[in-house]
């Protein structure tokens, strides 16, 4: 292990190997346009899950990461972010497709073995290590072939299902047309019936509203007439009370006019 860490310091490029994780999509940490992806911040929980995953499935990778953590913290964080992304993808695949998860995991483990052996071989020629690397490459290719066969068989199964559906659709075309037409006509009839029922309800509601309106108008009219009649009766009563209880006016009796001759004789007598 010390030799491996010295190799990192000497520029063997083990960190670059760790950065070249190509799990599932095989994008190598890049987007479709070729630019690198911006990784999410790695939390303590995510770090623990990633390290546990590495210890469980590839102990040598866990030892390399531990050495990086102690000697190269920055490279450790980069490698940990890539491993965290891999673990997240594999766990998601495990939930929705356990069989493919097993095959993808085998490919990942074989790839990690090849990359770490290649990094070690870069420190110097070693026939035994080269033989081990050749066997690891063979194992990696076999894992990929197994995954490709699985995907091929799944696609074949899906294709057979599509072809069977196509044959049934072609054989039952006329019957399917009639069935769909019947369903559509039933839907139209149901919608028409609901519309009629709604229209009938609206008409009934309108009739009730008009009847209530007429009753209300009649009530208001009668109330107004009663108020007018009460007002007229009160005015007549007030005029009658005033004529009975009001003060009597004294009339002055004017003397009867005397004839002109008598008036003249009276003045003369005076």
C-alpha positions in Angstrom: 0.0 0.0 0.0 2.9 2.4 0.8 4.2 1.7 -2.6 0.8 2.6 -4.1 0.7 5.9 -2.2 4.2 6.8 -3.3 3.1 6.1 -6.9 0.3 8.6 -6.5 2.8 11.2 -5.3 5.1 10.4 -8.2 2.3 11.1 -10.7 1.1 7.6 -11.4 -2.4 9.1 -11.9 -4.4 6.9 -9.5 -6.6 9.9 -8.8 -7.4 10.3 -12.5 -8.3 6.6 -12.5 -10.7 7.1 -9.6 -12.2 10.1 -11.5 -12.9 8.0 -14.5 -15.7 6.0 -12.9 -18.1 5.0 -15.7 -21.0 3.4 -14.0 -24.4 2.8 -15.6 -24.5 5.6 -18.1 -20.7 5.5 -18.7 -20.5 9.3 -19.0 -17.3 9.6 -16.9 -18.7 12.6 -15.0 -19.6 14.5 -18.1 -22.8 15.8 -19.6 -24.0 15.1 -23.1 -22.4 18.3 -24.3 -19.0 17.1 -23.0 -18.7 19.5 -20.2 -18.0 18.2 -16.6 -21.0 17.8 -14.3 -21.2 19.9 -11.2 -21.4 17.4 -8.3 -23.6 17.9 -5.3 -22.0 18.6 -1.9 -21.1 15.3 -0.2 -22.6 15.2 3.3 -21.1 13.1 6.2 -23.9 10.6 5.7 -23.3 10.2 2.0 -19.6 9.8 2.7 -20.2 7.0 5.2 -22.6 5.3 2.8 -20.0 5.5 0.0 -17.2 4.1 2.1 -19.4 1.3 3.4 -20.3 0.4 -0.1 -16.7 0.3 -1.1 -15.7 -1.9 1.8 -18.6 -4.2 1.1 -18.0 -4.6 -2.6 -14.4 -3.8 -3.2 -12.1 -3.6 -0.2 -9.0 -2.5 -2.0 -10.8 0.6 -3.3 -11.8 1.4 0.3 -8.1 1.1 1.3 -7.1 3.4 -1.5 -9.7 6.0 -0.5 -8.5 5.8 3.1 -4.9 6.5 2.0 -6.1 9.4 -0.1 -8.0 10.9 2.8 -4.9 10.9 4.9 -2.4 12.0 2.3 -4.3 13.9 -0.5 -7.5 15.5 1.0 -8.4 17.4 -2.1 -8.1 14.3 -4.4 -10.0 12.3 -1.8 -12.9 14.7 -2.0 -13.0 14.5 -5.8 -12.9 10.7 -5.8 -15.4 10.5 -3.0 -17.9 12.7 -5.0 -17.6 10.3 -8.0 -18.1 7.3 -5.8 -21.1 8.9 -4.1 -22.7 9.5 -7.5 -22.0 5.8 -8.4 -23.5 4.5 -5.2 -26.6 6.7 -5.6 -27.2 5.4 -9.1 -26.7 1.8 -8.2 -29.0 2.0 -5.2 -31.7 3.6 -7.3 -31.3 0.8 -9.9 -31.4 -1.8 -7.1 -34.9 -0.7 -6.1 -36.5 -0.7 -9.6 -34.5 -3.5 -11.3 -32.7 -5.9 -8.9 -31.5 -8.3 -11.7 -29.9 -5.5 -13.7 -28.4 -4.1 -10.5 -26.5 -7.3 -9.9 -25.1 -7.2 -13.5 -24.2 -3.5 -13.3 -22.5 -4.0 -9.9 -20.4 -6.9 -11.4 -19.3 -4.6 -14.2 -18.4 -1.8 -11.8 -16.4 -4.2 -9.6 -14.5 -5.6 -12.6 -13.8 -2.1 -13.9 -12.5 -0.9 -10.5 -10.2 -3.9 -10.4 -8.8 -3.2 -13.9 -8.3 0.5 -13.1 -6.5 -0.2 -9.9 -4.3 -2.9 -11.4 -3.5 -0.6 -14.3 -2.4 2.1 -11.9 -0.2 -0.3 -10.0 1.3 -1.5 -13.3 2.2 2.0 -14.2 4.7 2.1 -11.4 6.9 -0.4 -13.3 6.9 -3.6 -15.4 5.7 -6.6 -13.4 4.9 -9.8 -15.4 2.8 -11.2 -12.6 0.9 -8.0 -12.3 0.4 -7.9 -16.0 -1.0 -11.5 -16.0 -3.4 -10.5 -13.2 -4.4 -7.4 -15.2 -5.1 -9.5 -18.3 -7.3 -11.8 -16.3 -9.1 -8.8 -14.8 -9.7 -7.4 -18.2 -11.2 -10.7 -19.3 -13.4 -10.7 -16.3 -14.5 -7.1 -17.0 -15.4 -8.0 -20.6 -17.3 -11.1 -19.5 -19.3 -8.9 -17.0 -20.1 -6.5 -19.8 -21.1 -9.3 -22.1 -23.4 -10.7 -19.5 -25.0 -7.2 -19.0 -25.4 -6.8 -22.8 -27.0 -10.2 -23.2 -29.4 -9.4 -20.4 -30.4 -6.1 -22.1 -30.7 -7.8 -25.4 -33.0 -10.5 -24.0 -35.1 -7.9 -22.4 -35.4 -5.9 -25.6 -36.2 -9.1 -27.5 -39.0 -9.9 -25.0 -40.3 -6.4 -25.3 -40.1 -6.6 -29.1 -42.0 -9.9 -29.0 -44.7 -8.4 -26.9 -45.0 -5.5 -29.3 -45.2 -7.8 -32.3 -47.9 -9.9 -30.5 -49.9 -6.7 -29.8 -49.5 -5.6 -33.4 -50.8 -8.9 -34.7 -53.8 -8.8 -32.4 -54.5 -5.3 -33.4 -54.4 -6.1 -37.1 -56.5 -9.3 -36.7 -59.1 -7.5 -34.6 -59.1 -4.2 -36.4 -62.8 -4.3 -37.5 -64.0 -5.5 -34.1 -61.8 -2.9 -32.4 -63.3 -0.2 -34.6 -66.8 -1.2 -33.7 -66.0 -1.5 -30.0 -64.4 2.0 -29.9 -67.3 3.4 -31.9 -69.7 1.9 -29.4 -67.8 3.3 -26.4 -67.7 6.7 -28.0 -71.4 6.7 -28.8 -72.1 5.6 -25.2 -69.9 8.5 -24.0 -71.8 10.9 -26.2 -75.2 9.7 -25.1 -74.2 9.9 -21.4 -72.9 13.4 -21.9 -76.1 14.4 -23.8 -78.2 12.9 -21.0 -76.3 14.8 -18.4 -76.6 18.0 -20.4 -80.4 17.5 -20.7 -80.7 16.9 -17.0 -78.7 20.0 -16.3 -80.7 22.0 -18.7 -84.0 20.7 -17.2 -82.7 21.6 -13.7 -81.8 25.1 -14.9 -85.3 25.6 -16.4 -87.0 24.4 -13.3 -84.8 26.7 -11.2 -85.7 29.6 -13.6 -89.4 28.9 -13.2 -89.2 28.9 -9.5 -87.2 32.1 -9.5 -89.9 33.7 -11.8 -92.7 32.5 -9.6 -90.9 33.8 -6.5 -90.3 37.1 -8.2 -94.0 37.5 -9.1 -95.0 36.7 -5.6 -92.6 39.2 -4.2 -93.7 41.9 -6.7 -97.3 41.2 -5.7 -96.5 41.4 -2.0 -94.6 44.7 -2.4 -97.5 46.1 -4.5 -100.1 45.1 -1.8 -97.9 46.5 0.9 -97.5 49.8 -1.0 -101.3 50.0 -1.5 -101.9 49.3 2.2 -99.5 52.0 3.1 -101.2 54.5 0.8 -104.6 53.6 2.2 -103.4 54.0 5.7 -101.9 57.4 4.9 -105.1 58.6 3.3 -107.1 57.4 6.3 -104.8 59.2 8.7 -105.1 62.5 6.7 -108.9 62.3 6.7 -108.9 61.6 10.4 -106.6 64.5 11.1 -108.9 66.9 9.1 -112.0 65.6 10.9 -110.4 66.1 14.3 -109.3 69.6 13.4 -112.9 70.6 12.4 -114.4 69.4 15.7 -111.9 70.6 18.2 -110.6 73.8 16.5 -111.6 77.4 18.0 -114.8 79.1 16.9 -114.5 82.4 15.2 -116.8 85.3 16.5 -118.9 86.9 13.8 -119.6 90.7 14.1 -123.1 91.7 13.1 -123.0 94.6 10.9 -126.0 97.0 11.2 -128.4 97.1 8.4 -127.9 99.9 6.0 -130.5 102.7 6.3 -132.0 104.5 3.4 -130.3 107.6 2.2 -133.2 109.9 3.2 -133.5 108.6 6.7 -129.8 109.0 7.2 -130.0 112.6 6.1 -133.0 113.4 8.4 -131.1 111.9 11.3 -128.2 114.1 10.8 -130.3 117.2 10.6 -132.0 116.3 13.9 -128.7 116.2 15.5 
